[in-house]
Amino acid sequence: MNAFRFRRTAIAVTAAAVLPLTLTACGGDDSSSDKASSSAPADEKSSPAADGAAPADGPFGPACASVPQDGAGSFDGMAQDPVATAASNNPALSTLVTAVKKAGLVDTLNNAQNITVFAPTNDAFAKIPKADLDKVLADKEMLTNILTYHVVGEKLSPMQLESGTYDTLQKSTLATKGSGENYTVNDTSKVVCGNVPTANATVYIVDTVLMPKA
């Protein structure tokens, strides 16, 4: 009888010792599952950040805000037209378009394939004294020389602009450098709206007219 009571007491003690451990283990499983479920939203939140880390996938730069939202002058509209035609639909490039027409380069630019055009804004041309600009616009050879210096015979991605030297249609070279959304050409001209697609070219709108190297 005493042995029987001893066994019952031992079983009770063992159960009392095991039960808290079992509950603790269960609680640990719940906690782990809670942690796992709580970590999922954090992972989901990281995806948009990764997507947003590549602004160079599309047009970028402060001047892009002034591009029309729709119509032929919008990014979608420009992507449908060859580069000279696309530029003619962008109000900020009207001086450039006038210069291209005076130089007789509309067909040359529209028929070229896979080119990059560094397109000076109206404000870029306004930096040139009016008398000098008028002289350039009246001299077709000089004007052609300047405008073809703004054209590279291959499509350049923003990554290629980080550090590179490229041959232009004018037969001399220009140099680019920068990162993220900040790039310069020849250390003087800043890209203010870059990576703009047209049917046959990639356009980088710049704030200063580039002058060919002697």
C-alpha positions as a printed Julia matrix, in Angstrom:
214×3 Matrix{Float64}:
  0.0    0.0     0.0
  2.76   2.41    0.87
  4.51   1.54   -2.36
  1.31   2.25   -4.27
  1.0    5.66   -2.59
  4.64   6.38   -3.35
  4.1    5.65   -7.01
  1.05   7.94   -7.18
  3.01  10.72   -5.47
  5.92  10.31   -7.86
  3.6   10.45  -10.88
  1.95  13.61   -9.55
  5.31  15.28   -8.98
  6.52  14.32  -12.45
  3.34  15.66  -14.03
  3.67  18.91  -12.1
  7.23  19.3   -13.32
  6.49  18.4   -16.97
  3.32  20.48  -17.35
  5.0   23.91  -17.02
  7.69  22.81  -19.44
  5.06  21.74  -21.95
  3.22  25.04  -21.59
  6.49  26.93  -21.96
  7.31  25.02  -25.12
  3.86  25.75  -26.52
  4.24  29.38  -25.58
  7.63  29.43  -27.36
  6.03  28.02  -30.52
  3.32  30.68  -30.46
  5.91  33.38  -29.9
  8.01  32.12  -32.82
  4.99  32.01  -35.08
  4.06  35.54  -33.98
  7.57  36.7   -34.77
  7.45  35.0   -38.15
  4.09  36.55  -39.01
  5.2   39.96  -37.75
  8.33  39.83  -39.92
  6.33  39.3   -43.12
  5.05  42.9   -43.38
  8.62  44.14  -42.88
  9.71  42.04  -45.86
  6.79  43.33  -47.9
  7.7   46.9   -47.01
 11.23  46.4   -48.3
 10.06  45.65  -51.87
  8.85  49.16  -52.75
 12.09  50.57  -51.36
 14.04  48.34  -53.71
 11.85  49.42  -56.61
 12.29  53.09  -55.72
 16.06  52.69  -55.62
 16.26  52.68  -59.41
 14.93  56.05  -60.62
 17.15  55.72  -63.67
 14.67  53.2   -65.11
 12.68  56.18  -66.36
 13.0   59.95  -66.84
 14.56  61.77  -63.88
 15.62  65.26  -62.86
 14.01  68.51  -61.67
 13.07  69.77  -65.14
 11.02  66.65  -65.82
  8.24  68.21  -63.74
  7.66  70.81  -66.46
  7.09  68.21  -69.18
  3.39  68.03  -70.17
  1.45  65.22  -68.53
 -0.26  64.15  -71.73
 -0.28  64.79  -75.46
  2.56  64.73  -78.0
  4.9   66.65  -75.66
  4.5   64.21  -72.76
  6.96  61.41  -72.09
  4.55  58.89  -73.6
  4.03  61.13  -76.62
  7.74  61.74  -77.16
  8.41  58.0   -77.03
  6.25  57.57  -80.13
  8.12  60.08  -82.34
 11.68  60.28  -83.71
 13.86  62.66  -81.75
 13.62  65.9   -83.77
  9.84  65.58  -83.99
  9.61  64.68  -80.29
 11.7   67.75  -79.36
  9.43  70.0   -81.43
  6.53  69.02  -79.16
  8.4   70.04  -75.99
  8.0   73.8   -75.29
 11.29  73.93  -73.34
 13.24  72.91  -76.45
 11.85  75.39  -78.99
 15.18  77.22  -79.51
 16.95  73.92  -80.12
 14.3   72.93  -82.64
 14.71  76.26  -84.46
 18.48  75.68  -84.6
 18.05  72.11  -85.87
 15.77  73.34  -88.66
 18.19  76.13  -89.65
 21.02  73.6   -89.83
 18.93  71.22  -91.94
 19.37  68.4   -89.43
 15.74  67.37  -88.9
 15.89  64.39  -91.28
 19.39  63.45  -90.14
 18.27  63.19  -86.52
 14.91  61.59  -87.26
 16.42  58.9   -89.48
 19.36  58.03  -87.22
 19.06  54.88  -85.15
 19.93  54.34  -81.48
 21.47  57.7   -80.72
 21.76  59.88  -77.62
 20.95  63.57  -77.82
 22.04  66.06  -75.17
 19.34  68.67  -75.72
 19.93  72.22  -74.41
 16.9   73.99  -73.0
 15.75  77.44  -74.08
 17.4   78.77  -70.92
 20.67  77.13  -71.97
 20.64  79.04  -75.26
 19.68  82.21  -73.36
 23.03  82.04  -71.54
 24.72  82.85  -74.85
 24.82  86.61  -75.59
 22.14  87.41  -78.16
 24.6   88.82  -80.71
 26.7   85.65  -80.52
 23.65  83.39  -80.73
 22.31  85.27  -83.75
 25.71  84.89  -85.42
 25.72  81.14  -84.8
 22.16  80.71  -86.05
 23.09  82.57  -89.24
 26.15  80.41  -89.91
 24.96  76.96  -91.03
 28.39  75.34  -90.87
 29.11  76.59  -87.36
 25.6   75.72  -86.21
 25.86  72.2   -87.62
 29.21  71.79  -85.9
 27.73  72.74  -82.53
 24.52  70.74  -82.85
 26.17  67.51  -84.0
 28.5   67.8   -81.0
 25.4   67.18  -78.86
 24.75  63.8   -80.49
 26.4   60.47  -79.62
 26.01  57.54  -82.01
 24.72  55.09  -79.4
 22.03  55.01  -76.74
 23.57  55.81  -73.36
 22.02  54.64  -70.1
 22.38  56.66  -66.89
 24.85  54.05  -65.66
 27.07  54.73  -68.69
 27.0   58.44  -67.85
 28.62  57.8   -64.44
 32.07  58.0   -65.99
 32.6   57.93  -69.72
 34.0   59.55  -72.84
 32.0   59.25  -76.05
 32.45  60.05  -79.71
 29.99  62.57  -81.12
 28.64  62.99  -84.64
 30.79  66.11  -84.81
 33.83  63.75  -84.68
 35.2   64.87  -81.32
 34.45  63.58  -77.83
 32.46  64.64  -74.8
 32.84  63.38  -71.24
 30.18  62.58  -68.67
 30.26  61.88  -64.96
 27.93  61.63  -61.97
 25.61  59.22  -60.19
 22.01  58.79  -59.06
 20.14  61.71  -60.6
 23.1   64.1   -60.84
 25.15  64.09  -64.03
 27.26  66.62  -65.87
 28.64  66.78  -69.4
 32.14  68.23  -69.86
 31.98  69.42  -66.22
 29.86  72.41  -67.28
 26.44  71.27  -68.44
 24.06  69.64  -65.96
 21.45  67.06  -66.92
 18.15  68.55  -65.73
 15.84  65.89  -67.17
 17.46  62.65  -68.24
 16.75  59.26  -69.74
 13.85  60.5   -71.87
 12.97  57.95  -74.57
 12.0   58.79  -78.14
 11.37  56.38  -81.0
 15.01  56.37  -82.07
 16.98  58.09  -79.31
 17.56  58.65  -75.62
 17.44  62.33  -74.67
 19.23  64.06  -71.8
 18.0   67.64  -71.45
 20.88  69.88  -70.3
 21.14  73.4   -68.89
 24.16  74.63  -70.91
 25.0   74.5   -74.6
 28.03  72.3   -75.26
 30.85  73.76  -77.33
 32.98  71.43  -79.49
 36.58  70.92  -78.57
 39.03  72.63  -80.89
